[in-house]
């Protein structure tokens, strides 16, 4: 059933909208939130004289776009998670290997105290006491 939207005729069987409807049935029903959001956007951009069927087709296109975006974000999140897990695994292996290879070698940690913060603290107190003495 072709639909006239003013500037041209859309045949749902030949357009990407028809393909979207066919593939969305295979993948399962989209979430009600996605459907509601797509319909809200379609109604917000609705032109005067546009029929409900046309708005519904536009909403389905928007819904398809939202689903594609969500799929891309999930794929990116999976890749980031895999990379993070791999880095953590590599890091833990690097930590474990030196401990098993050379247990006799000990690392001595020397904490070096910095004199600059103490010097600034003393100078500020001397300045504060001097200010109180002379004012």
One Martini backbone bead per residue (centre of mass of N, CA, C, O) as a GRO file, in nm:
protein
  135
    1UNK     BB    1   0.084   0.045   0.031
    2UNK     BB    2   0.098   0.343  -0.076
    3UNK     BB    3   0.237   0.663   0.034
    4UNK     BB    4   0.143   0.999   0.052
    5UNK     BB    5   0.373   1.291   0.144
    6UNK     BB    6   0.352   1.503  -0.113
    7UNK     BB    7   0.642   1.458  -0.281
    8UNK     BB    8   0.581   1.140  -0.252
    9UNK     BB    9   0.598   0.789  -0.289
   10UNK     BB   10   0.563   0.524  -0.051
   11UNK     BB   11   0.693   0.194  -0.040
   12UNK     BB   12   0.721  -0.025   0.218
   13UNK     BB   13   0.855  -0.268   0.056
   14UNK     BB   14   1.105  -0.074  -0.066
   15UNK     BB   15   1.173   0.054   0.189
   16UNK     BB   16   1.329   0.092   0.494
   17UNK     BB   17   1.066   0.071   0.652
   18UNK     BB   18   0.986  -0.212   0.562
   19UNK     BB   19   1.247  -0.343   0.663
   20UNK     BB   20   1.210  -0.265   0.957
   21UNK     BB   21   0.949  -0.419   1.005
   22UNK     BB   22   1.069  -0.699   0.936
   23UNK     BB   23   1.316  -0.699   1.141
   24UNK     BB   24   1.165  -0.634   1.411
   25UNK     BB   25   1.016  -0.911   1.425
   26UNK     BB   26   1.279  -1.086   1.455
   27UNK     BB   27   1.396  -0.931   1.726
   28UNK     BB   28   1.157  -0.810   1.853
   29UNK     BB   29   1.024  -0.607   2.071
   30UNK     BB   30   1.022  -0.299   2.143
   31UNK     BB   31   1.032  -0.073   2.358
   32UNK     BB   32   0.806   0.144   2.494
   33UNK     BB   33   0.999   0.384   2.519
   34UNK     BB   34   1.084   0.397   2.223
   35UNK     BB   35   0.804   0.431   2.104
   36UNK     BB   36   0.727   0.689   2.258
   37UNK     BB   37   0.965   0.864   2.164
   38UNK     BB   38   0.911   0.842   1.860
   39UNK     BB   39   0.623   0.959   1.866
   40UNK     BB   40   0.696   1.230   1.991
   41UNK     BB   41   0.882   1.323   1.761
   42UNK     BB   42   0.680   1.290   1.527
   43UNK     BB   43   0.470   1.495   1.642
   44UNK     BB   44   0.666   1.742   1.657
   45UNK     BB   45   0.722   1.710   1.321
   46UNK     BB   46   0.447   1.761   1.223
   47UNK     BB   47   0.257   1.821   0.954
   48UNK     BB   48   0.025   1.967   0.789
   49UNK     BB   49  -0.185   1.702   0.673
   50UNK     BB   50  -0.089   1.466   0.824
   51UNK     BB   51  -0.116   1.147   0.871
   52UNK     BB   52  -0.115   0.883   1.085
   53UNK     BB   53   0.047   0.692   0.903
   54UNK     BB   54   0.283   0.880   0.852
   55UNK     BB   55   0.359   0.918   1.147
   56UNK     BB   56   0.409   0.618   1.199
   57UNK     BB   57   0.641   0.585   0.995
   58UNK     BB   58   0.824   0.794   1.121
   59UNK     BB   59   0.837   0.657   1.399
   60UNK     BB   60   0.970   0.398   1.292
   61UNK     BB   61   1.227   0.535   1.192
   62UNK     BB   62   1.312   0.651   1.462
   63UNK     BB   63   1.318   0.382   1.610
   64UNK     BB   64   1.540   0.261   1.437
   65UNK     BB   65   1.754   0.471   1.513
   66UNK     BB   66   1.754   0.413   1.815
   67UNK     BB   67   1.831   0.113   1.795
   68UNK     BB   68   2.099   0.155   1.650
   69UNK     BB   69   2.229   0.329   1.868
   70UNK     BB   70   2.211   0.120   2.095
   71UNK     BB   71   2.383  -0.094   1.955
   72UNK     BB   72   2.639   0.073   1.931
   73UNK     BB   73   2.675   0.128   2.236
   74UNK     BB   74   2.693  -0.168   2.321
   75UNK     BB   75   2.942  -0.238   2.150
   76UNK     BB   76   3.130  -0.030   2.278
   77UNK     BB   77   3.102  -0.135   2.569
   78UNK     BB   78   3.213  -0.416   2.514
   79UNK     BB   79   3.491  -0.326   2.414
   80UNK     BB   80   3.575  -0.173   2.669
   81UNK     BB   81   3.545  -0.415   2.860
   82UNK     BB   82   3.750  -0.599   2.723
   83UNK     BB   83   3.991  -0.407   2.749
   84UNK     BB   84   3.984  -0.377   3.056
   85UNK     BB   85   4.017  -0.679   3.122
   86UNK     BB   86   4.283  -0.719   2.972
   87UNK     BB   87   4.447  -0.511   3.133
   88UNK     BB   88   4.402  -0.643   3.410
   89UNK     BB   89   4.523  -0.916   3.337
   90UNK     BB   90   4.804  -0.814   3.252
   91UNK     BB   91   4.869  -0.672   3.519
   92UNK     BB   92   4.847  -0.924   3.703
   93UNK     BB   93   5.069  -1.084   3.554
   94UNK     BB   94   5.300  -0.879   3.602
   95UNK     BB   95   5.290  -0.900   3.914
   96UNK     BB   96   5.330  -1.216   3.944
   97UNK     BB   97   5.601  -1.275   3.799
   98UNK     BB   98   5.819  -1.133   3.983
   99UNK     BB   99   5.742  -1.291   4.244
  100UNK     BB  100   5.831  -1.580   4.123
  101UNK     BB  101   6.123  -1.522   4.015
  102UNK     BB  102   6.218  -1.301   4.269
  103UNK     BB  103   6.204  -1.339   4.610
  104UNK     BB  104   6.484  -1.212   4.721
  105UNK     BB  105   6.404  -0.949   4.605
  106UNK     BB  106   6.392  -0.631   4.751
  107UNK     BB  107   6.196  -0.349   4.806
  108UNK     BB  108   6.283  -0.019   4.884
  109UNK     BB  109   6.102   0.226   5.056
  110UNK     BB  110   6.146   0.574   5.023
  111UNK     BB  111   6.062   0.844   5.217
  112UNK     BB  112   6.032   1.175   5.108
  113UNK     BB  113   6.068   1.471   5.254
  114UNK     BB  114   5.941   1.783   5.225
  115UNK     BB  115   6.052   2.120   5.290
  116UNK     BB  116   5.867   2.336   5.162
  117UNK     BB  117   5.600   2.321   5.328
  118UNK     BB  118   5.735   2.381   5.602
  119UNK     BB  119   5.856   2.654   5.529
  120UNK     BB  120   5.585   2.792   5.460
  121UNK     BB  121   5.454   2.753   5.736
  122UNK     BB  122   5.659   2.909   5.904
  123UNK     BB  123   5.643   3.176   5.745
  124UNK     BB  124   5.341   3.229   5.800
  125UNK     BB  125   5.364   3.243   6.111
  126UNK     BB  126   5.567   3.469   6.125
  127UNK     BB  127   5.391   3.674   5.974
  128UNK     BB  128   5.149   3.665   6.170
  129UNK     BB  129   5.302   3.752   6.427
  130UNK     BB  130   5.415   4.015   6.310
  131UNK     BB  131   5.140   4.146   6.255
  132UNK     BB  132   5.043   4.143   6.556
  133UNK     BB  133   5.279   4.317   6.674
  134UNK     BB  134   5.248   4.580   6.458
  135UNK     BB  135   4.910   4.636   6.500
   0.00000   0.00000   0.00000
